[in-house]
Amino acid sequence: MIVFFNPKFWRAVVAPATLRRGIKVAAIVGVILNLINQWDAVMGRQAFHVIQGLLTFCVPFCVSVYSAASFAVDTGEPPPQKTLDL
């Protein structure tokens, strides 16, 4: 079954705990990936590519939210109400 057509999937996507976790993952992973992908720009040897930099944060956010929502659909569990603080 395609999860995009499941209303439970979308409830899990917009759950505050899912979004908070996605933002935390994007902040940590996005910084690391930006350092790797744009090291020359960080060191001042090239221009920083803003679109590439923003997309580098969007990808881990989307992956985190999708995996949490898919897990909620697959296991039949409701989305988490509370997350561990980092």
PDB file of N, CA, C and O in Angstrom, chain B, residues numbered from 101:
ATOM      1  N   MET B 101       0.835  -1.191   0.000  1.00  0.00           N
ATOM      2  CA  MET B 101       0.000   0.000   0.000  1.00  0.00           C
ATOM      3  C   MET B 101       0.875   1.248   0.000  1.00  0.00           C
ATOM      4  O   MET B 101       1.881   1.305   0.707  1.00  0.00           O
ATOM      5  N   ILE B 102       0.506   2.210  -0.764  1.00  0.00           N
ATOM      6  CA  ILE B 102       1.255   3.463  -0.825  1.00  0.00           C
ATOM      7  C   ILE B 102       0.859   4.309   0.383  1.00  0.00           C
ATOM      8  O   ILE B 102      -0.317   4.614   0.581  1.00  0.00           O
ATOM      9  N   VAL B 103       1.845   4.681   1.181  1.00  0.00           N
ATOM     10  CA  VAL B 103       1.549   5.383   2.428  1.00  0.00           C
ATOM     11  C   VAL B 103       1.035   6.799   2.208  1.00  0.00           C
ATOM     12  O   VAL B 103       0.380   7.351   3.093  1.00  0.00           O
ATOM     13  N   PHE B 104       1.311   7.404   1.055  1.00  0.00           N
ATOM     14  CA  PHE B 104       0.881   8.780   0.827  1.00  0.00           C
ATOM     15  C   PHE B 104      -0.632   8.931   0.807  1.00  0.00           C
ATOM     16  O   PHE B 104      -1.142  10.026   1.046  1.00  0.00           O
ATOM     17  N   PHE B 105      -1.354   7.865   0.530  1.00  0.00           N
ATOM     18  CA  PHE B 105      -2.813   7.925   0.471  1.00  0.00           C
ATOM     19  C   PHE B 105      -3.456   7.575   1.802  1.00  0.00           C
ATOM     20  O   PHE B 105      -4.682   7.551   1.908  1.00  0.00           O
ATOM     21  N   ASN B 106      -2.664   7.309   2.799  1.00  0.00           N
ATOM     22  CA  ASN B 106      -3.180   6.921   4.100  1.00  0.00           C
ATOM     23  C   ASN B 106      -3.298   8.166   4.993  1.00  0.00           C
ATOM     24  O   ASN B 106      -2.296   8.839   5.230  1.00  0.00           O
ATOM     25  N   PRO B 107      -4.496   8.483   5.488  1.00  0.00           N
ATOM     26  CA  PRO B 107      -4.647   9.670   6.336  1.00  0.00           C
ATOM     27  C   PRO B 107      -3.817   9.589   7.623  1.00  0.00           C
ATOM     28  O   PRO B 107      -3.395  10.614   8.159  1.00  0.00           O
ATOM     29  N   LYS B 108      -3.588   8.379   8.109  1.00  0.00           N
ATOM     30  CA  LYS B 108      -2.771   8.225   9.316  1.00  0.00           C
ATOM     31  C   LYS B 108      -1.340   8.706   9.059  1.00  0.00           C
ATOM     32  O   LYS B 108      -0.699   9.264   9.949  1.00  0.00           O
ATOM     33  N   PHE B 109      -0.852   8.489   7.854  1.00  0.00           N
ATOM     34  CA  PHE B 109       0.478   8.949   7.486  1.00  0.00           C
ATOM     35  C   PHE B 109       0.568  10.469   7.626  1.00  0.00           C
ATOM     36  O   PHE B 109       1.525  10.983   8.205  1.00  0.00           O
ATOM     37  N   TRP B 110      -0.417  11.182   7.103  1.00  0.00           N
ATOM     38  CA  TRP B 110      -0.381  12.644   7.144  1.00  0.00           C
ATOM     39  C   TRP B 110      -0.582  13.181   8.558  1.00  0.00           C
ATOM     40  O   TRP B 110      -0.035  14.230   8.900  1.00  0.00           O
ATOM     41  N   ARG B 111      -1.367  12.470   9.393  1.00  0.00           N
ATOM     42  CA  ARG B 111      -1.478  12.884  10.799  1.00  0.00           C
ATOM     43  C   ARG B 111      -0.139  12.736  11.495  1.00  0.00           C
ATOM     44  O   ARG B 111       0.232  13.571  12.321  1.00  0.00           O
ATOM     45  N   ALA B 112       0.594  11.671  11.164  1.00  0.00           N
ATOM     46  CA  ALA B 112       1.916  11.480  11.765  1.00  0.00           C
ATOM     47  C   ALA B 112       2.913  12.509  11.240  1.00  0.00           C
ATOM     48  O   ALA B 112       3.797  12.938  11.981  1.00  0.00           O
ATOM     49  N   VAL B 113       2.789  12.911   9.980  1.00  0.00           N
ATOM     50  CA  VAL B 113       3.703  13.903   9.406  1.00  0.00           C
ATOM     51  C   VAL B 113       3.572  15.235  10.129  1.00  0.00           C
ATOM     52  O   VAL B 113       4.581  15.871  10.431  1.00  0.00           O
ATOM     53  N   VAL B 114       2.358  15.664  10.410  1.00  0.00           N
ATOM     54  CA  VAL B 114       2.148  16.979  11.022  1.00  0.00           C
ATOM     55  C   VAL B 114       2.152  16.948  12.549  1.00  0.00           C
ATOM     56  O   VAL B 114       1.922  17.975  13.187  1.00  0.00           O
ATOM     57  N   ALA B 115       2.408  15.788  13.138  1.00  0.00           N
ATOM     58  CA  ALA B 115       2.486  15.699  14.603  1.00  0.00           C
ATOM     59  C   ALA B 115       3.662  16.550  15.089  1.00  0.00           C
ATOM     60  O   ALA B 115       4.754  16.471  14.525  1.00  0.00           O
ATOM     61  N   PRO B 116       3.454  17.352  16.117  1.00  0.00           N
ATOM     62  CA  PRO B 116       4.530  18.224  16.606  1.00  0.00           C
ATOM     63  C   PRO B 116       5.811  17.474  16.964  1.00  0.00           C
ATOM     64  O   PRO B 116       6.907  17.968  16.699  1.00  0.00           O
ATOM     65  N   ALA B 117       5.691  16.313  17.549  1.00  0.00           N
ATOM     66  CA  ALA B 117       6.893  15.556  17.924  1.00  0.00           C
ATOM     67  C   ALA B 117       7.674  15.118  16.689  1.00  0.00           C
ATOM     68  O   ALA B 117       8.905  15.138  16.692  1.00  0.00           O
ATOM     69  N   THR B 118       6.967  14.724  15.639  1.00  0.00           N
ATOM     70  CA  THR B 118       7.630  14.316  14.399  1.00  0.00           C
ATOM     71  C   THR B 118       8.361  15.500  13.770  1.00  0.00           C
ATOM     72  O   THR B 118       9.493  15.362  13.306  1.00  0.00           O
ATOM     73  N   LEU B 119       7.721  16.643  13.758  1.00  0.00           N
ATOM     74  CA  LEU B 119       8.339  17.831  13.164  1.00  0.00           C
ATOM     75  C   LEU B 119       9.530  18.314  13.992  1.00  0.00           C
ATOM     76  O   LEU B 119      10.548  18.724  13.433  1.00  0.00           O
ATOM     77  N   ARG B 120       9.408  18.269  15.324  1.00  0.00           N
ATOM     78  CA  ARG B 120      10.539  18.669  16.174  1.00  0.00           C
ATOM     79  C   ARG B 120      11.741  17.764  15.941  1.00  0.00           C
ATOM     80  O   ARG B 120      12.873  18.235  15.831  1.00  0.00           O
ATOM     81  N   ARG B 121      11.489  16.465  15.866  1.00  0.00           N
ATOM     82  CA  ARG B 121      12.583  15.532  15.625  1.00  0.00           C
ATOM     83  C   ARG B 121      13.207  15.780  14.257  1.00  0.00           C
ATOM     84  O   ARG B 121      14.429  15.737  14.116  1.00  0.00           O
ATOM     85  N   GLY B 122      12.382  16.037  13.255  1.00  0.00           N
ATOM     86  CA  GLY B 122      12.898  16.326  11.916  1.00  0.00           C
ATOM     87  C   GLY B 122      13.767  17.570  11.890  1.00  0.00           C
ATOM     88  O   GLY B 122      14.791  17.601  11.206  1.00  0.00           O
ATOM     89  N   ILE B 123      13.367  18.595  12.631  1.00  0.00           N
ATOM     90  CA  ILE B 123      14.156  19.831  12.686  1.00  0.00           C
ATOM     91  C   ILE B 123      15.492  19.581  13.383  1.00  0.00           C
ATOM     92  O   ILE B 123      16.524  20.094  12.949  1.00  0.00           O
ATOM     93  N   LYS B 124      15.478  18.802  14.451  1.00  0.00           N
ATOM     94  CA  LYS B 124      16.729  18.501  15.157  1.00  0.00           C
ATOM     95  C   LYS B 124      17.680  17.699  14.277  1.00  0.00           C
ATOM     96  O   LYS B 124      18.877  17.982  14.221  1.00  0.00           O
ATOM     97  N   VAL B 125      17.139  16.700  13.593  1.00  0.00           N
ATOM     98  CA  VAL B 125      17.969  15.885  12.701  1.00  0.00           C
ATOM     99  C   VAL B 125      18.524  16.742  11.564  1.00  0.00           C
ATOM    100  O   VAL B 125      19.700  16.629  11.218  1.00  0.00           O
ATOM    101  N   ALA B 126      17.682  17.599  10.982  1.00  0.00           N
ATOM    102  CA  ALA B 126      18.126  18.451   9.886  1.00  0.00           C
ATOM    103  C   ALA B 126      19.212  19.417  10.341  1.00  0.00           C
ATOM    104  O   ALA B 126      20.156  19.684   9.598  1.00  0.00           O
ATOM    105  N   ALA B 127      19.084  19.941  11.551  1.00  0.00           N
ATOM    106  CA  ALA B 127      20.087  20.884  12.046  1.00  0.00           C
ATOM    107  C   ALA B 127      21.445  20.204  12.205  1.00  0.00           C
ATOM    108  O   ALA B 127      22.469  20.763  11.812  1.00  0.00           O
ATOM    109  N   ILE B 128      21.455  19.018  12.771  1.00  0.00           N
ATOM    110  CA  ILE B 128      22.724  18.323  13.017  1.00  0.00           C
ATOM    111  C   ILE B 128      23.321  17.790  11.716  1.00  0.00           C
ATOM    112  O   ILE B 128      24.474  18.070  11.389  1.00  0.00           O
ATOM    113  N   VAL B 129      22.525  17.025  10.983  1.00  0.00           N
ATOM    114  CA  VAL B 129      23.019  16.396   9.753  1.00  0.00           C
ATOM    115  C   VAL B 129      23.278  17.450   8.671  1.00  0.00           C
ATOM    116  O   VAL B 129      24.243  17.337   7.915  1.00  0.00           O
ATOM    117  N   GLY B 130      22.425  18.466   8.596  1.00  0.00           N
ATOM    118  CA  GLY B 130      22.595  19.511   7.591  1.00  0.00           C
ATOM    119  C   GLY B 130      23.896  20.273   7.749  1.00  0.00           C
ATOM    120  O   GLY B 130      24.569  20.568   6.761  1.00  0.00           O
ATOM    121  N   VAL B 131      24.257  20.596   8.989  1.00  0.00           N
ATOM    122  CA  VAL B 131      25.530  21.292   9.224  1.00  0.00           C
ATOM    123  C   VAL B 131      26.699  20.417   8.793  1.00  0.00           C
ATOM    124  O   VAL B 131      27.620  20.887   8.127  1.00  0.00           O
ATOM    125  N   ILE B 132      26.659  19.148   9.173  1.00  0.00           N
ATOM    126  CA  ILE B 132      27.752  18.237   8.807  1.00  0.00           C
ATOM    127  C   ILE B 132      27.858  18.102   7.287  1.00  0.00           C
ATOM    128  O   ILE B 132      28.952  18.176   6.728  1.00  0.00           O
ATOM    129  N   LEU B 133      26.718  17.906   6.623  1.00  0.00           N
ATOM    130  CA  LEU B 133      26.744  17.766   5.159  1.00  0.00           C
ATOM    131  C   LEU B 133      27.178  19.049   4.463  1.00  0.00           C
ATOM    132  O   LEU B 133      27.888  18.997   3.459  1.00  0.00           O
ATOM    133  N   ASN B 134      26.762  20.198   4.984  1.00  0.00           N
ATOM    134  CA  ASN B 134      27.203  21.461   4.390  1.00  0.00           C
ATOM    135  C   ASN B 134      28.706  21.643   4.533  1.00  0.00           C
ATOM    136  O   ASN B 134      29.368  22.121   3.612  1.00  0.00           O
ATOM    137  N   LEU B 135      29.242  21.265   5.680  1.00  0.00           N
ATOM    138  CA  LEU B 135      30.698  21.345   5.851  1.00  0.00           C
ATOM    139  C   LEU B 135      31.422  20.443   4.859  1.00  0.00           C
ATOM    140  O   LEU B 135      32.458  20.815   4.309  1.00  0.00           O
ATOM    141  N   ILE B 136      30.871  19.264   4.639  1.00  0.00           N
ATOM    142  CA  ILE B 136      31.491  18.335   3.693  1.00  0.00           C
ATOM    143  C   ILE B 136      31.337  18.838   2.257  1.00  0.00           C
ATOM    144  O   ILE B 136      32.310  18.879   1.503  1.00  0.00           O
ATOM    145  N   ASN B 137      30.123  19.217   1.883  1.00  0.00           N
ATOM    146  CA  ASN B 137      29.839  19.579   0.490  1.00  0.00           C
ATOM    147  C   ASN B 137      30.369  20.944   0.088  1.00  0.00           C
ATOM    148  O   ASN B 137      30.681  21.157  -1.084  1.00  0.00           O
ATOM    149  N   GLN B 138      30.480  21.871   1.022  1.00  0.00           N
ATOM    150  CA  GLN B 138      30.869  23.233   0.664  1.00  0.00           C
ATOM    151  C   GLN B 138      32.094  23.688   1.467  1.00  0.00           C
ATOM    152  O   GLN B 138      32.191  24.844   1.880  1.00  0.00           O
ATOM    153  N   TRP B 139      32.999  22.776   1.671  1.00  0.00           N
ATOM    154  CA  TRP B 139      34.193  23.089   2.451  1.00  0.00           C
ATOM    155  C   TRP B 139      34.977  24.256   1.854  1.00  0.00           C
ATOM    156  O   TRP B 139      35.464  25.118   2.585  1.00  0.00           O
ATOM    157  N   ASP B 140      35.097  24.282   0.544  1.00  0.00           N
ATOM    158  CA  ASP B 140      35.835  25.381  -0.095  1.00  0.00           C
ATOM    159  C   ASP B 140      35.159  26.728   0.152  1.00  0.00           C
ATOM    160  O   ASP B 140      35.838  27.743   0.307  1.00  0.00           O
ATOM    161  N   ALA B 141      33.845  26.742   0.191  1.00  0.00           N
ATOM    162  CA  ALA B 141      33.129  27.991   0.475  1.00  0.00           C
ATOM    163  C   ALA B 141      33.311  28.393   1.940  1.00  0.00           C
ATOM    164  O   ALA B 141      33.438  29.578   2.247  1.00  0.00           O
ATOM    165  N   VAL B 142      33.324  27.421   2.832  1.00  0.00           N
ATOM    166  CA  VAL B 142      33.532  27.707   4.256  1.00  0.00           C
ATOM    167  C   VAL B 142      34.928  28.284   4.472  1.00  0.00           C
ATOM    168  O   VAL B 142      35.116  29.173   5.304  1.00  0.00           O
ATOM    169  N   MET B 143      35.885  27.786   3.737  1.00  0.00           N
ATOM    170  CA  MET B 143      37.261  28.272   3.853  1.00  0.00           C
ATOM    171  C   MET B 143      37.503  29.561   3.071  1.00  0.00           C
ATOM    172  O   MET B 143      38.595  30.125   3.133  1.00  0.00           O
ATOM    173  N   GLY B 144      36.486  30.035   2.333  1.00  0.00           N
ATOM    174  CA  GLY B 144      36.603  31.292   1.607  1.00  0.00           C
ATOM    175  C   GLY B 144      37.234  31.184   0.236  1.00  0.00           C
ATOM    176  O   GLY B 144      37.563  32.204  -0.369  1.00  0.00           O
ATOM    177  N   ARG B 145      37.413  29.972  -0.271  1.00  0.00           N
ATOM    178  CA  ARG B 145      38.042  29.793  -1.581  1.00  0.00           C
ATOM    179  C   ARG B 145      37.044  29.832  -2.727  1.00  0.00           C
ATOM    180  O   ARG B 145      37.428  30.043  -3.877  1.00  0.00           O
ATOM    181  N   GLN B 146      35.757  29.628  -2.423  1.00  0.00           N
ATOM    182  CA  GLN B 146      34.708  29.662  -3.446  1.00  0.00           C
ATOM    183  C   GLN B 146      33.479  30.334  -2.851  1.00  0.00           C
ATOM    184  O   GLN B 146      33.401  30.577  -1.647  1.00  0.00           O
ATOM    185  N   ALA B 147      32.528  30.625  -3.720  1.00  0.00           N
ATOM    186  CA  ALA B 147      31.275  31.219  -3.264  1.00  0.00           C
ATOM    187  C   ALA B 147      30.383  30.140  -2.641  1.00  0.00           C
ATOM    188  O   ALA B 147      30.397  28.984  -3.063  1.00  0.00           O
ATOM    189  N   PHE B 148      29.623  30.535  -1.646  1.00  0.00           N
ATOM    190  CA  PHE B 148      28.667  29.634  -1.008  1.00  0.00           C
ATOM    191  C   PHE B 148      27.425  29.538  -1.886  1.00  0.00           C
ATOM    192  O   PHE B 148      26.880  30.564  -2.295  1.00  0.00           O
ATOM    193  N   HIS B 149      26.976  28.341  -2.178  1.00  0.00           N
ATOM    194  CA  HIS B 149      25.790  28.111  -3.003  1.00  0.00           C
ATOM    195  C   HIS B 149      24.580  28.008  -2.066  1.00  0.00           C
ATOM    196  O   HIS B 149      24.387  27.000  -1.387  1.00  0.00           O
ATOM    197  N   VAL B 150      23.784  29.060  -2.047  1.00  0.00           N
ATOM    198  CA  VAL B 150      22.681  29.151  -1.087  1.00  0.00           C
ATOM    199  C   VAL B 150      21.634  28.064  -1.315  1.00  0.00           C
ATOM    200  O   VAL B 150      21.199  27.418  -0.362  1.00  0.00           O
ATOM    201  N   ILE B 151      21.230  27.856  -2.551  1.00  0.00           N
ATOM    202  CA  ILE B 151      20.207  26.841  -2.847  1.00  0.00           C
ATOM    203  C   ILE B 151      20.701  25.463  -2.424  1.00  0.00           C
ATOM    204  O   ILE B 151      19.965  24.709  -1.787  1.00  0.00           O
ATOM    205  N   GLN B 152      21.918  25.134  -2.769  1.00  0.00           N
ATOM    206  CA  GLN B 152      22.491  23.845  -2.380  1.00  0.00           C
ATOM    207  C   GLN B 152      22.555  23.732  -0.859  1.00  0.00           C
ATOM    208  O   GLN B 152      22.283  22.669  -0.302  1.00  0.00           O
ATOM    209  N   GLY B 153      22.913  24.823  -0.189  1.00  0.00           N
ATOM    210  CA  GLY B 153      22.981  24.808   1.264  1.00  0.00           C
ATOM    211  C   GLY B 153      21.628  24.567   1.903  1.00  0.00           C
ATOM    212  O   GLY B 153      21.521  23.804   2.863  1.00  0.00           O
ATOM    213  N   LEU B 154      20.583  25.217   1.374  1.00  0.00           N
ATOM    214  CA  LEU B 154      19.237  25.019   1.921  1.00  0.00           C
ATOM    215  C   LEU B 154      18.719  23.612   1.654  1.00  0.00           C
ATOM    216  O   LEU B 154      18.098  22.997   2.520  1.00  0.00           O
ATOM    217  N   LEU B 155      18.977  23.108   0.453  1.00  0.00           N
ATOM    218  CA  LEU B 155      18.544  21.745   0.141  1.00  0.00           C
ATOM    219  C   LEU B 155      19.254  20.709   1.009  1.00  0.00           C
ATOM    220  O   LEU B 155      18.699  19.652   1.308  1.00  0.00           O
ATOM    221  N   THR B 156      20.474  21.019   1.405  1.00  0.00           N
ATOM    222  CA  THR B 156      21.224  20.109   2.266  1.00  0.00           C
ATOM    223  C   THR B 156      20.538  19.954   3.619  1.00  0.00           C
ATOM    224  O   THR B 156      20.668  18.909   4.256  1.00  0.00           O
ATOM    225  N   PHE B 157      19.815  20.966   4.064  1.00  0.00           N
ATOM    226  CA  PHE B 157      19.044  20.856   5.303  1.00  0.00           C
ATOM    227  C   PHE B 157      17.684  20.211   5.064  1.00  0.00           C
ATOM    228  O   PHE B 157      17.162  19.526   5.944  1.00  0.00           O
ATOM    229  N   CYS B 158      17.107  20.420   3.888  1.00  0.00           N
ATOM    230  CA  CYS B 158      15.778  19.878   3.596  1.00  0.00           C
ATOM    231  C   CYS B 158      15.777  18.354   3.481  1.00  0.00           C
ATOM    232  O   CYS B 158      14.829  17.698   3.912  1.00  0.00           O
ATOM    233  N   VAL B 159      16.813  17.805   2.913  1.00  0.00           N
ATOM    234  CA  VAL B 159      16.849  16.354   2.685  1.00  0.00           C
ATOM    235  C   VAL B 159      16.800  15.562   3.989  1.00  0.00           C
ATOM    236  O   VAL B 159      15.957  14.673   4.103  1.00  0.00           O
ATOM    237  N   PRO B 160      17.660  15.833   4.990  1.00  0.00           N
ATOM    238  CA  PRO B 160      17.544  15.054   6.226  1.00  0.00           C
ATOM    239  C   PRO B 160      16.225  15.303   6.962  1.00  0.00           C
ATOM    240  O   PRO B 160      15.716  14.405   7.633  1.00  0.00           O
ATOM    241  N   PHE B 161      15.668  16.513   6.844  1.00  0.00           N
ATOM    242  CA  PHE B 161      14.365  16.790   7.455  1.00  0.00           C
ATOM    243  C   PHE B 161      13.295  15.894   6.843  1.00  0.00           C
ATOM    244  O   PHE B 161      12.530  15.250   7.560  1.00  0.00           O
ATOM    245  N   CYS B 162      13.246  15.856   5.514  1.00  0.00           N
ATOM    246  CA  CYS B 162      12.244  15.039   4.824  1.00  0.00           C
ATOM    247  C   CYS B 162      12.415  13.553   5.117  1.00  0.00           C
ATOM    248  O   CYS B 162      11.432  12.843   5.324  1.00  0.00           O
ATOM    249  N   VAL B 163      13.638  13.090   5.135  1.00  0.00           N
ATOM    250  CA  VAL B 163      13.896  11.670   5.416  1.00  0.00           C
ATOM    251  C   VAL B 163      13.457  11.318   6.835  1.00  0.00           C
ATOM    252  O   VAL B 163      12.850  10.270   7.056  1.00  0.00           O
ATOM    253  N   SER B 164      13.758  12.179   7.786  1.00  0.00           N
ATOM    254  CA  SER B 164      13.387  11.921   9.173  1.00  0.00           C
ATOM    255  C   SER B 164      11.870  11.898   9.354  1.00  0.00           C
ATOM    256  O   SER B 164      11.333  10.995   9.996  1.00  0.00           O
ATOM    257  N   VAL B 165      11.187  12.881   8.795  1.00  0.00           N
ATOM    258  CA  VAL B 165       9.733  12.955   8.929  1.00  0.00           C
ATOM    259  C   VAL B 165       9.073  11.786   8.213  1.00  0.00           C
ATOM    260  O   VAL B 165       8.150  11.172   8.749  1.00  0.00           O
ATOM    261  N   TYR B 166       9.537  11.473   7.008  1.00  0.00           N
ATOM    262  CA  TYR B 166       8.964  10.346   6.257  1.00  0.00           C
ATOM    263  C   TYR B 166       9.153   9.026   7.000  1.00  0.00           C
ATOM    264  O   TYR B 166       8.224   8.223   7.085  1.00  0.00           O
ATOM    265  N   SER B 167      10.348   8.801   7.535  1.00  0.00           N
ATOM    266  CA  SER B 167      10.587   7.528   8.216  1.00  0.00           C
ATOM    267  C   SER B 167       9.758   7.417   9.490  1.00  0.00           C
ATOM    268  O   SER B 167       9.264   6.333   9.800  1.00  0.00           O
ATOM    269  N   ALA B 168       9.593   8.500  10.231  1.00  0.00           N
ATOM    270  CA  ALA B 168       8.769   8.463  11.445  1.00  0.00           C
ATOM    271  C   ALA B 168       7.302   8.221  11.102  1.00  0.00           C
ATOM    272  O   ALA B 168       6.628   7.438  11.771  1.00  0.00           O
ATOM    273  N   ALA B 169       6.810   8.886  10.069  1.00  0.00           N
ATOM    274  CA  ALA B 169       5.417   8.708   9.676  1.00  0.00           C
ATOM    275  C   ALA B 169       5.175   7.312   9.107  1.00  0.00           C
ATOM    276  O   ALA B 169       4.144   6.702   9.391  1.00  0.00           O
ATOM    277  N   SER B 170       6.100   6.804   8.317  1.00  0.00           N
ATOM    278  CA  SER B 170       5.970   5.449   7.775  1.00  0.00           C
ATOM    279  C   SER B 170       5.974   4.413   8.885  1.00  0.00           C
ATOM    280  O   SER B 170       5.216   3.444   8.841  1.00  0.00           O
ATOM    281  N   PHE B 171       6.825   4.617   9.876  1.00  0.00           N
ATOM    282  CA  PHE B 171       6.873   3.706  11.020  1.00  0.00           C
ATOM    283  C   PHE B 171       5.532   3.705  11.754  1.00  0.00           C
ATOM    284  O   PHE B 171       5.042   2.650  12.156  1.00  0.00           O
ATOM    285  N   ALA B 172       4.939   4.888  11.928  1.00  0.00           N
ATOM    286  CA  ALA B 172       3.643   4.974  12.607  1.00  0.00           C
ATOM    287  C   ALA B 172       2.565   4.216  11.836  1.00  0.00           C
ATOM    288  O   ALA B 172       1.714   3.562  12.439  1.00  0.00           O
ATOM    289  N   VAL B 173       2.598   4.299  10.514  1.00  0.00           N
ATOM    290  CA  VAL B 173       1.611   3.591   9.698  1.00  0.00           C
ATOM    291  C   VAL B 173       1.867   2.085   9.740  1.00  0.00           C
ATOM    292  O   VAL B 173       0.933   1.303   9.914  1.00  0.00           O
ATOM    293  N   ASP B 174       3.122   1.676   9.581  1.00  0.00           N
ATOM    294  CA  ASP B 174       3.458   0.255   9.529  1.00  0.00           C
ATOM    295  C   ASP B 174       3.186  -0.477  10.840  1.00  0.00           C
ATOM    296  O   ASP B 174       2.742  -1.625  10.831  1.00  0.00           O
ATOM    297  N   THR B 175       3.446   0.172  11.946  1.00  0.00           N
ATOM    298  CA  THR B 175       3.275  -0.488  13.243  1.00  0.00           C
ATOM    299  C   THR B 175       1.894  -0.291  13.832  1.00  0.00           C
ATOM    300  O   THR B 175       1.513  -0.988  14.772  1.00  0.00           O
ATOM    301  N   GLY B 176       1.141   0.652  13.290  1.00  0.00           N
ATOM    302  CA  GLY B 176      -0.179   0.927  13.830  1.00  0.00           C
ATOM    303  C   GLY B 176      -0.134   1.771  15.093  1.00  0.00           C
ATOM    304  O   GLY B 176      -1.155   1.962  15.753  1.00  0.00           O
ATOM    305  N   GLU B 177       1.036   2.272  15.427  1.00  0.00           N
ATOM    306  CA  GLU B 177       1.173   3.103  16.619  1.00  0.00           C
ATOM    307  C   GLU B 177       0.855   4.548  16.284  1.00  0.00           C
ATOM    308  O   GLU B 177       1.081   4.990  15.158  1.00  0.00           O
ATOM    309  N   PRO B 178       0.330   5.292  17.255  1.00  0.00           N
ATOM    310  CA  PRO B 178       0.120   6.716  17.008  1.00  0.00           C
ATOM    311  C   PRO B 178       1.455   7.437  16.957  1.00  0.00           C
ATOM    312  O   PRO B 178       2.453   6.919  17.456  1.00  0.00           O
ATOM    313  N   PRO B 179       1.492   8.618  16.366  1.00  0.00           N
ATOM    314  CA  PRO B 179       2.752   9.372  16.350  1.00  0.00           C
ATOM    315  C   PRO B 179       3.185   9.706  17.767  1.00  0.00           C
ATOM    316  O   PRO B 179       2.344   9.860  18.653  1.00  0.00           O
ATOM    317  N   PRO B 180       4.475   9.819  17.988  1.00  0.00           N
ATOM    318  CA  PRO B 180       4.957  10.108  19.347  1.00  0.00           C
ATOM    319  C   PRO B 180       4.452  11.454  19.835  1.00  0.00           C
ATOM    320  O   PRO B 180       4.369  12.418  19.073  1.00  0.00           O
ATOM    321  N   GLN B 181       4.117  11.504  21.114  1.00  0.00           N
ATOM    322  CA  GLN B 181       3.644  12.756  21.698  1.00  0.00           C
ATOM    323  C   GLN B 181       4.782  13.558  22.310  1.00  0.00           C
ATOM    324  O   GLN B 181       4.688  14.779  22.442  1.00  0.00           O
ATOM    325  N   LYS B 182       5.853  12.877  22.683  1.00  0.00           N
ATOM    326  CA  LYS B 182       6.956  13.556  23.323  1.00  0.00           C
ATOM    327  C   LYS B 182       8.250  12.946  22.803  1.00  0.00           C
ATOM    328  O   LYS B 182       8.322  11.740  22.570  1.00  0.00           O
ATOM    329  N   THR B 183       9.260  13.769  22.623  1.00  0.00           N
ATOM    330  CA  THR B 183      10.548  13.280  22.175  1.00  0.00           C
ATOM    331  C   THR B 183      11.598  13.581  23.233  1.00  0.00           C
ATOM    332  O   THR B 183      11.397  14.416  24.115  1.00  0.00           O
ATOM    333  N   LEU B 184      12.711  12.890  23.127  1.00  0.00           N
ATOM    334  CA  LEU B 184      13.827  13.172  24.019  1.00  0.00           C
ATOM    335  C   LEU B 184      14.499  14.443  23.575  1.00  0.00           C
ATOM    336  O   LEU B 184      14.715  14.650  22.381  1.00  0.00           O
ATOM    337  N   ASP B 185      14.829  15.286  24.505  1.00  0.00           N
ATOM    338  CA  ASP B 185      15.536  16.523  24.164  1.00  0.00           C
ATOM    339  C   ASP B 185      17.002  16.228  23.946  1.00  0.00           C
ATOM    340  O   ASP B 185      17.618  15.470  24.695  1.00  0.00           O
ATOM    341  N   LEU B 186      17.556  16.837  22.907  1.00  0.00           N
ATOM    342  CA  LEU B 186      18.990  16.663  22.624  1.00  0.00           C
ATOM    343  C   LEU B 186      19.797  17.702  23.330  1.00  0.00           C
ATOM    344  O   LEU B 186      21.022  17.718  23.213  1.00  0.00           O
TER     345      LEU B 186
END
